[in-house]
């Protein structure tokens, strides 16, 4: 058993056809596959989140995939798994650190020939409706819920997603938050969310398991940090006008003043004018 946050996690080594390990808490049941390094989370006997097999780009127009489990090693509060792959000379390593309400995951590809980055892919069903990620790009259509979206692979921040947070959450309370200081690439297509961090040889992320989507969002906000002060009440009571909607980048002092005069002329509530 592994003690964490006052709870005990039962670790069970199973037969070849069964999961490599299982972690059980009062909130969820996590299992790790012996083949493919896939992760599955259940709650009250129902699957709430499930990944595909771990893959990676080999740089040679082919995709490598994790296959058989080679060994597993408990280490204090974490457990590390090593998998064979379909790409010669490469292994996938995955470390899990479970807690009462989440699992911290770190995965990387070991290969002497250079950096290979793991691609993490989670199915959006049967987790309910998915949201998050923030602004989806310059001209990408805003599609909600994300189950119906088709967002092609792009840099999360460098391609215009400057109002985004690399966290996605579902109405059943599960959430994924990518933890990295580097930009990432992501894709939502065919009912799945996939992400990778090409600047690193590893990808780190949290799986959060909450009662509902509100608690999941609160947990993400708590991790990132709350604002240290509350804006004035008028910021919430009155509208916020922005020159971005009115003029995009082509703005000037004259246009801003005209914008303000038009708000007054049409007797609209005078709130904040954001330049």
N, C-alpha and C positions, 0 to 999 in steps of 0.2 A: 504494500500500500504506500501511497505517496501523500503526505500531509501538505496542504496548501490553504492558507486563509481560513484555518479552522475546520476544513472539511477533509475527508479521506477519499482518495481516488483508488478504486480497485483496478489493478493491472492484471490482466489474465492472458497467459500465453495459450493459444488455441491450436487445434489441429490444422493441417495444411489447407483444408477447404474453408477454414474459418478465418476471422480477422487476426492479424498479427498481435494486436493489443486492443483492449477495451478500457475506457476510462468512464467511471460512473459517478455522477453526483446527483443530488436531489433534483437538479434542474435539467440535466441532459445526460445522454449516453453517447459517447464518442467511440468510434471504431476506426481502425487503420487497416487497410487491406494488405494482405501478403503480396499480392501482385499489383503493380502499378502505382503504389504509394497514394492511393485514393483515400479520401477522408469522408466519413459519413457521420451525421449527427441526428440522433433520434430523441424524441420527447414523448413520453407516455406511449411508446411503441410505434410511433409514426415518424417517418423520415422528414426532417425539417430543413436539412441542407446536405448537399452531396456534391463532391468534386469529381471531375474526370481524372483519368490517369495523368500523372505528372509527365509533361513533355518539355522539349527544348529544341531550339533551332541549332542545327549543326553547322550552319554557314556554308553548306554544300548542297543547297536546294533540297534538303531532306530534313525530316523531323525525327529526333530521337525520342524514345519513350521509356519510362521506367518499367522494369519487368519484375523479376523474382527478388524477394527479400533475401539479402545475404546475411545480415546480422542486425541485432538490436541491442542497445546499451543504455540501461537506466543510469542516470547521473544526478543524484540529488533530486531536485524538483523537475527535471526534464528527462526526456527519453529521446535517443537518437536512433534513426533507422538508416541502413545503407541498402540500396537496391542496384541490381544489375540493370543494364539498359540495352536497347537495340543497336546502340552506336558503339563500335568497338573501342575499348579503352576508356569508356566513360562510365561513371557511377553517379546516381542521384543520392544525395544525403538529405535527410529531413529531420529536424529537431522540433519536438513538441514540448511546450511548457503549459500544462493545464492549470486552470484556477477555477474558482467557484462559478464565475459567470462568463468565462472566456477561455480560449486556447490561443496561446502565442505560437506561431508557426514560423520557422525559418528553413528555407530549402535552397540547395545549391547543387551545381553539377561539378564533379571532380573529373578533370581531364588534363593530361600533361601537354596536350597540343595547344592549349589556349583557353580563353574565357568562353564558357558556354552558359547561357542564362536560362534558368527554368521558366517555363510558362505555366501559370496557375490558371485553372479553368473550373468554374463552378456553375452548376445548372441553376437556372432561376426558378424552376419548378422543383418541388411543390411548396415553395416558401411563401406563397401568396404573391402580393404585388410588390415590386421592387422600385425604390426611388434612390435619390442621392447622386453623388458625383458633381453636383453643381451645374454651372453653365456648360453646355455640351459642344461648344465650338462656334466659330464665326457664323457659318451659314447652315449648320446642321439643324434640321427640324427638331423642335422640342417635343419629345414623345414621352408621355406618361400614361400608365406605368412603364418602366423600362423593359418589362417583359415583351412589349411589342416593338421596342426600338431596334434600329439597326445602325450602329455607330461603328464606322470602319476604324481600323487601327490607326492611332495618331499619338503624338506626344501629348501627355495630359496637360502640361502647362505651356510648353513652348509653342503649341499650335492654337493659342487663343483661349485656352480654358483657364484664364487668370482668376476667375471667380469660383474655382472648383476646389473641392476637398476630396481626396482619394478615399472616400468611404461610401459604401452602399448599404442599404438597409431594407428589410422586407416587413410586410405587415404581420408576419407571424413572430417577429421579435429577433430574428437572426440578422447579423450584420457582418460586413467585411471591411476592415480598415487597413490599407497598405501603409506600412511604417518605413519610410525611406526619406533621406535628404536629397535624393536624386530624382530627376524626372522619370516618369514611367510611361509605358505604352499600354493602351488598353483597347478592348473591343467588346461590344455587345452585339451578338448575332446568334441566330439559330437557337434562341432560348438559353444562352449562356453568357456569363461575364468572364473575360480572360484578361490577365494583366501580367506584365514582366517589367524588369528594371534593367535595361541593357547596359547602363553604366556600371553595374555591379554584377558579380558572378553569383549573387544570392538575391533572394527576395524574402522580405520579412513582412508578415501581416498578422492581424488579430482576427479571430472569429469570436464574435460576441453573441451570447445567448441570453436574451431578455424575455420578459413576459409578453411584451407587445412592442410595436414600432416606436412608441413614444419613449419607453425606457431605453431602447437601443440608441436612439438619437441622443438622449440625455447622457448615456455612458460615453458616447463618442465625444460630445461637447465637453464632458468632464475631463477626458483624457487630454484633449487639445488645450483646454483652459478657457475659463469664462472671462468675459470683459471685467476689468477691475473697477469700472464705474458705470453707472447707468446714465444714458443721455437724458437731456431735458425732456419733460413730458410732451412738449409740443412736437418732438421728433416722432412720436408715436400717434399723436392726435391729429396732426396736420399732414397734408400730402408732401412728398418730396419730388420736386421737378428736376430733371436732369437734361443737360445740353446734349448728352449722348443720344438720347431718343429723338431730340428735336433736330440736331445738326450733325451727329456723329463727330468726326474729328475736325470737320471744317467749321470752326467757331471763331468768334472774335469778341472784343468788348462791345461793339455795336450790336451784335446779334444777341449777346447775353442781356443787354439793357432792353432791347426790343422784346425779348422773351419775357422779361419781368414786367414790362409795361402791358403786354397782352394778358398776362395773368391778372393784373389789377383791372384792366379795362373790362374783362369778362367776369369780374367779380368772383373769381375763384379763390378758395381759401389760400392765404399767403403763408406757405410753409417754408421749407428749405429749398433753395435753388442750388443744385449741385453742378459745378463746372467740371 
